[in-house]
């Protein structure tokens, strides 16, 4: 049986999980400077195309800021626990996420119930029976969400609005008082952002209208980073070879983390721009590894257990194939299906009584 510690020697584990306060502070300050420079560039008196390009890039920078908050919430950024909480709260609030709600829905539920249908809040697929019970509007949304362009809409509607910004989700309602202050902070930061961007825009380019300023300084970056976020989370646990499970038939925790988490290989510059978040198997097996050590940790993991990991090179062709295949999941037949329940992938796990089924056959 695979054990999460089996791929790390005592020396390696100590090396990979070791954090640095000074490196943390430098990264955080550098991130803030890059954000300010990109924001000024997006609003400055440049050509419309240059403003738009910088506005889109600002969305990527916001996503990087979010990843810093993600690591800090895992206590995987700074060496000091209090510094992690401070940076995590600042970074997540700046991306309009409640720190405590993110901890609940991501650290506890996503990492605790990875790829468990109905339990994992991140891109959990419906079964055919669940899909048939949806309203017509919700079915239309699901078709769009699981198409090539639906990642951003899914993240904004199903994750950010419903579970990460305000305590309206079923798991947070009963303890809404615990999340109230962080959700109030989200609203406060949003107001500060709108006022600050409006004044900065008029300062750097008095000729721009307020709608132009808000479009370039907030709306385009917000939509860009949310699409990138939904896109990344989708790829982390969705693939024709990635299984989803029901709560009553879930395998061991470590088995899920290594078999149900992908490693999507992007060109090195993008890997660094994404702060190594696509080296995701290592993160799930050891969430305390900081982002700047995930590349090396994933490499060591694959040297020992590469045959168990779904690992592939990113391409548009592969992405379109994934979105075509992965609509609903059938946990009884262990395969992906279309919205009519017809199998679209090979059987991922072969039940003992069907051991003779070929891996090339559909379920």
C-alpha positions as CSV (number, residue, x, y, z in Angstrom):
1,X,0.0,0.0,0.0
2,X,1.3,3.5,-0.9
3,X,2.2,5.6,2.1
4,X,2.5,9.4,1.8
5,X,5.8,9.3,3.6
6,X,7.3,6.5,1.4
7,X,8.5,8.9,-1.3
8,X,10.3,11.2,1.2
9,X,13.3,10.2,3.2
10,X,13.6,11.9,6.6
11,X,16.2,14.2,5.1
12,X,14.2,15.0,2.0
13,X,11.0,15.7,4.0
14,X,12.9,18.1,6.3
15,X,14.4,19.8,3.2
16,X,11.1,20.1,1.3
17,X,8.9,21.3,4.2
18,X,11.4,23.8,5.6
19,X,10.2,27.4,5.2
20,X,12.0,30.7,5.3
21,X,10.5,33.9,6.8
22,X,12.8,36.2,4.9
23,X,12.1,34.6,1.6
24,X,8.3,34.7,2.4
25,X,8.5,38.5,3.1
26,X,10.5,39.2,-0.1
27,X,8.1,37.2,-2.3
28,X,5.1,38.9,-0.7
29,X,6.5,42.4,-1.0
30,X,7.7,41.7,-4.6
31,X,4.2,40.5,-5.4
32,X,2.7,43.7,-4.1
33,X,5.1,45.8,-6.2
34,X,4.3,43.8,-9.4
35,X,0.6,44.2,-8.7
36,X,0.9,48.0,-8.3
37,X,3.1,48.4,-11.5
38,X,0.7,46.3,-13.6
39,X,-2.3,48.2,-12.3
40,X,-0.7,51.5,-13.1
41,X,0.2,50.2,-16.6
42,X,-3.3,49.0,-17.2
43,X,-4.7,52.4,-16.4
44,X,-1.9,54.6,-17.9
45,X,-2.1,56.7,-21.1
46,X,-1.0,53.9,-23.4
47,X,-2.7,52.4,-26.4
48,X,-6.0,50.5,-25.8
49,X,-4.2,47.3,-26.7
50,X,-1.4,47.8,-24.3
51,X,-3.8,48.7,-21.5
52,X,-5.8,45.5,-22.2
53,X,-2.7,43.3,-22.3
54,X,-1.5,44.7,-19.0
55,X,-5.0,44.3,-17.6
56,X,-5.1,40.6,-18.5
57,X,-1.6,40.2,-17.0
58,X,-2.8,41.9,-13.9
59,X,-5.4,39.1,-13.6
60,X,-2.5,36.6,-13.6
61,X,-0.8,38.6,-10.9
62,X,-3.9,38.5,-8.8
63,X,-4.0,34.8,-9.2
64,X,-0.4,34.6,-8.0
65,X,-1.4,36.7,-4.9
66,X,-4.2,34.2,-4.3
67,X,-1.7,31.3,-4.5
68,X,0.4,33.0,-1.8
69,X,-2.7,33.1,0.4
70,X,-3.4,29.5,-0.4
71,X,0.1,28.4,0.7
72,X,-0.1,30.6,3.8
73,X,-3.5,29.1,4.8
74,X,-1.8,25.7,4.6
75,X,1.0,27.0,6.8
76,X,3.2,26.3,3.9
77,X,4.6,29.8,3.1
78,X,6.3,31.3,6.2
79,X,8.1,29.5,9.0
80,X,6.2,31.4,11.6
81,X,2.5,30.4,12.1
82,X,1.3,33.9,12.9
83,X,3.1,35.3,9.8
84,X,1.3,32.7,7.7
85,X,-2.0,33.7,9.1
86,X,-1.4,37.4,8.6
87,X,-0.1,37.0,5.0
88,X,-2.8,34.5,4.2
89,X,-5.6,36.8,5.4
90,X,-4.2,39.8,3.5
91,X,-3.7,37.9,0.3
92,X,-7.0,36.0,0.3
93,X,-8.9,39.1,1.3
94,X,-7.3,41.1,-1.5
95,X,-8.6,38.4,-3.9
96,X,-12.0,38.7,-2.2
97,X,-11.9,35.4,-0.4
98,X,-12.8,34.8,3.3
99,X,-9.8,33.3,5.0
100,X,-11.8,31.1,7.4
101,X,-14.2,30.0,4.6
102,X,-11.3,29.1,2.4
103,X,-9.8,27.1,5.2
104,X,-13.1,25.3,5.7
105,X,-13.9,24.5,2.1
106,X,-10.4,24.0,0.8
107,X,-8.1,22.7,3.6
108,X,-10.7,20.7,5.4
109,X,-13.3,19.6,2.7
110,X,-11.3,19.5,-0.5
111,X,-8.1,18.0,1.0
112,X,-10.1,15.8,3.4
113,X,-12.6,14.5,0.8
114,X,-10.6,14.8,-2.4
115,X,-12.6,13.4,-5.4
116,X,-15.5,12.3,-3.2
117,X,-18.7,13.0,-5.2
118,X,-20.9,15.5,-3.3
119,X,-18.3,16.1,-0.6
120,X,-15.4,17.7,-2.5
121,X,-16.5,21.3,-3.3
122,X,-14.0,21.5,-6.3
123,X,-15.5,20.5,-9.6
124,X,-17.4,17.5,-8.2
125,X,-19.2,15.8,-11.1
126,X,-22.8,14.8,-11.0
127,X,-23.9,11.2,-11.4
128,X,-26.6,10.6,-14.1
129,X,-29.2,10.2,-11.4
130,X,-28.2,13.5,-9.7
131,X,-28.1,15.3,-13.1
132,X,-31.6,14.1,-14.0
133,X,-32.9,15.8,-10.8
134,X,-31.5,19.2,-11.7
135,X,-33.6,22.1,-12.9
136,X,-33.5,23.0,-16.6
137,X,-31.5,26.1,-15.9
138,X,-29.0,24.2,-13.8
139,X,-28.6,21.6,-16.6
140,X,-27.8,24.4,-19.1
141,X,-25.2,25.8,-16.7
142,X,-23.6,22.4,-16.2
143,X,-23.3,22.0,-20.0
144,X,-21.6,25.3,-20.2
145,X,-19.4,24.8,-17.1
146,X,-18.0,21.5,-18.5
147,X,-17.3,23.0,-21.9
148,X,-14.0,24.6,-22.9
149,X,-15.0,28.1,-21.8
150,X,-16.9,27.4,-18.6
151,X,-14.1,27.3,-16.0
152,X,-14.4,31.0,-15.0
153,X,-18.2,31.0,-14.7
154,X,-18.1,27.8,-12.6
155,X,-15.5,29.3,-10.2
156,X,-17.3,32.6,-9.8
157,X,-20.8,31.2,-9.4
158,X,-20.4,27.7,-7.8
159,X,-17.3,28.3,-5.7
160,X,-16.5,32.0,-5.0
161,X,-20.1,33.3,-4.5
162,X,-21.5,30.2,-2.9
163,X,-18.8,29.0,-0.6
164,X,-15.6,31.2,-0.5
165,X,-16.8,34.8,0.0
166,X,-19.8,34.7,2.3
167,X,-21.1,32.0,4.8
168,X,-24.1,31.1,2.7
169,X,-23.0,27.5,1.9
170,X,-24.6,24.6,3.8
171,X,-21.3,23.8,5.6
172,X,-20.8,27.4,6.9
173,X,-24.3,28.6,7.8
174,X,-24.5,27.0,11.2
175,X,-21.2,28.7,12.2
176,X,-21.7,32.0,10.3
177,X,-20.6,34.0,13.3
178,X,-17.1,32.4,12.9
179,X,-16.9,33.6,9.4
180,X,-18.6,37.0,9.7
181,X,-15.5,39.1,10.3
182,X,-13.6,37.7,7.4
183,X,-16.6,38.1,5.1
184,X,-17.0,41.7,6.3
185,X,-13.3,42.2,5.5
186,X,-14.0,40.9,1.9
187,X,-16.7,43.6,1.5
188,X,-14.4,46.3,3.0
189,X,-11.5,45.3,0.7
190,X,-13.8,45.4,-2.3
191,X,-14.9,48.9,-1.5
192,X,-11.3,50.0,-1.0
193,X,-10.3,48.4,-4.3
194,X,-13.1,50.2,-6.3
195,X,-12.3,53.6,-4.7
196,X,-8.6,53.2,-5.0
197,X,-8.6,52.1,-8.6
198,X,-11.0,54.9,-9.5
199,X,-8.8,57.6,-8.0
200,X,-5.6,56.0,-9.3
201,X,-7.1,55.8,-12.8
202,X,-8.0,59.5,-12.9
203,X,-4.5,60.3,-11.6
204,X,-2.5,58.4,-14.2
205,X,-4.8,59.2,-17.1
206,X,-7.3,62.0,-16.5
207,X,-8.7,61.3,-20.0
208,X,-10.1,57.9,-19.2
209,X,-13.7,57.6,-18.2
210,X,-14.8,55.8,-14.9
211,X,-16.2,52.8,-16.8
212,X,-12.9,52.4,-18.7
213,X,-11.0,52.6,-15.5
214,X,-13.1,50.0,-13.7
215,X,-13.1,47.8,-16.8
216,X,-9.3,47.8,-17.1
217,X,-8.4,48.0,-13.4
218,X,-11.0,45.6,-11.9
219,X,-13.4,43.8,-14.2
220,X,-11.0,42.4,-16.8
221,X,-8.4,41.3,-14.1
222,X,-11.1,39.8,-11.9
223,X,-12.6,37.8,-14.8
224,X,-9.1,36.7,-16.0
225,X,-7.9,35.4,-12.6
226,X,-11.2,33.7,-11.9
227,X,-11.1,31.9,-15.2
228,X,-7.5,30.9,-14.6
229,X,-8.5,29.6,-11.1
230,X,-11.4,27.6,-12.4
231,X,-9.2,26.3,-15.2
232,X,-6.4,25.2,-12.9
233,X,-8.7,23.5,-10.3
234,X,-10.6,21.7,-13.2
235,X,-7.3,20.2,-14.5
236,X,-6.1,19.2,-11.0
237,X,-8.7,16.5,-10.6
238,X,-10.5,16.0,-13.9
239,X,-9.2,13.7,-16.6
240,X,-10.5,10.5,-18.4
241,X,-8.0,8.5,-16.2
242,X,-9.0,10.2,-13.0
243,X,-11.6,8.5,-10.8
244,X,-14.2,10.0,-8.5
245,X,-15.7,8.0,-5.6
246,X,-18.8,7.8,-3.4
247,X,-18.3,8.2,0.3
248,X,-19.2,4.6,1.1
249,X,-16.8,3.1,-1.4
250,X,-13.8,5.4,-1.0
251,X,-10.3,3.8,-1.0
252,X,-7.6,5.0,1.4
253,X,-6.8,8.7,1.8
254,X,-3.3,8.3,0.3
255,X,-4.5,6.2,-2.5
256,X,-6.9,9.0,-3.6
257,X,-4.3,11.7,-3.3
258,X,-1.9,10.0,-5.7
259,X,-4.3,8.4,-8.1
260,X,-6.9,11.2,-8.3
261,X,-4.6,14.2,-8.6
262,X,-3.0,15.2,-11.9
263,X,0.4,16.6,-12.8
264,X,-0.2,18.8,-15.9
265,X,3.1,19.8,-17.5
266,X,3.3,23.3,-18.9
267,X,6.3,25.1,-20.4
268,X,8.8,26.1,-17.7
269,X,8.0,29.8,-17.9
270,X,4.3,29.1,-17.3
271,X,5.2,26.6,-14.5
272,X,7.0,29.4,-12.7
273,X,4.2,32.0,-13.4
274,X,1.7,29.5,-12.0
275,X,3.9,29.2,-8.8
276,X,4.3,25.4,-9.4
277,X,0.6,24.8,-8.5
278,X,0.3,22.3,-11.4
279,X,2.9,20.0,-9.6
280,X,-0.3,19.1,-7.7
281,X,0.3,15.5,-6.6
282,X,3.1,16.4,-4.3
283,X,1.0,19.2,-2.9
284,X,-1.9,16.9,-2.0
285,X,0.4,14.3,-0.5
286,X,2.3,16.9,1.6
287,X,0.4,20.3,1.7
288,X,3.0,21.8,3.9
289,X,5.6,22.0,1.1
290,X,6.0,25.6,0.0
291,X,5.3,26.6,-3.6
292,X,9.0,27.3,-4.3
293,X,9.9,23.6,-3.5
294,X,7.0,21.9,-5.2
295,X,8.8,21.4,-8.5
296,X,11.6,19.4,-6.9
297,X,9.2,17.5,-4.6
298,X,7.1,16.4,-7.6
299,X,10.2,15.3,-9.4
300,X,11.2,13.1,-6.5
301,X,7.7,11.7,-6.2
302,X,7.6,10.7,-9.8
303,X,11.0,9.0,-9.6
304,X,9.5,6.6,-7.2
305,X,5.8,6.4,-8.1
306,X,5.5,7.9,-11.6
307,X,3.6,4.9,-12.9
308,X,0.7,5.7,-10.5
309,X,0.4,9.4,-11.4
310,X,-1.7,10.8,-14.2
311,X,0.9,13.0,-15.9
312,X,0.6,14.7,-19.3
313,X,1.8,17.6,-21.4
314,X,-0.6,20.4,-21.7
315,X,-2.0,21.1,-25.2
316,X,-5.3,22.6,-26.5
317,X,-6.1,19.3,-28.1
318,X,-5.8,17.4,-24.8
319,X,-7.8,20.1,-23.0
320,X,-10.7,19.9,-25.6
321,X,-10.6,16.1,-25.3
322,X,-10.9,16.2,-21.5
323,X,-13.8,18.7,-21.7
324,X,-15.5,16.4,-24.3
325,X,-15.1,13.2,-22.2
326,X,-15.6,14.4,-18.6
327,X,-19.3,15.4,-18.3
328,X,-20.8,13.0,-15.6
329,X,-19.2,10.3,-13.6
330,X,-20.6,6.8,-13.0
331,X,-19.1,5.4,-9.7
332,X,-20.6,2.0,-10.3
333,X,-19.0,1.5,-13.7
334,X,-16.0,3.6,-12.7
335,X,-16.0,5.7,-15.8
336,X,-16.9,9.1,-17.2
337,X,-20.1,9.5,-19.3
338,X,-21.9,12.0,-21.4
339,X,-25.0,13.8,-20.2
340,X,-27.1,10.9,-21.4
341,X,-25.2,8.4,-19.3
342,X,-23.3,6.9,-22.2
343,X,-19.7,5.9,-21.3
344,X,-17.0,8.2,-22.8
345,X,-13.9,6.8,-21.1
346,X,-12.3,3.4,-20.3
347,X,-13.2,1.8,-17.0
348,X,-10.7,3.4,-14.6
349,X,-10.8,0.7,-11.8
350,X,-11.7,-2.9,-12.7
351,X,-13.9,-4.6,-10.1
352,X,-12.7,-8.0,-9.0
353,X,-15.6,-9.8,-10.7
354,X,-14.7,-8.0,-14.0
355,X,-10.9,-8.4,-13.9
356,X,-10.8,-9.7,-17.4
357,X,-12.1,-6.4,-18.9
358,X,-9.4,-4.8,-21.1
359,X,-8.2,-1.2,-20.2
360,X,-8.9,-0.2,-23.8
361,X,-12.6,-1.2,-23.5
362,X,-15.2,1.3,-22.4
363,X,-17.2,0.4,-19.3
